[in-house]
Amino acid sequence: MPPPLRSFSRDSSITSHKLAPGTLRRIANFARPYRGWLIAFLVLIVPCLFLQIPWGIVAIVALVIGAVACRFTRQAEVRALDARTQSST
């Protein structure tokens, strides 16, 4: 573990801290619209890791997937905001 993160594993107040009830459900609800992107990401990344493809190539694939997902997410946000402003007028 990198030195800056090592202190988290040594601090007993961090390691004994439990997640609040419902946190995983909220994370799953947030990720549900991106389920296809997450599956595509895992389908591309996991075999690369097992085949020991260099991290540079894996990082480039991850960045491309992230950029495409970000573009679609931004378009969805703009449409939602437009719909909200039109419905309120």
Secondary structure, DSSP 4 states (H G I P E B T S, - for coil): --HHHHHHHH-HHHHT--PPTTHHHHHHHHHGGGHHHHHHHHHHHHHHHHTT--HHHHHHHHHHHHHHHHHHHHHHHHHHHHHHHHHH-
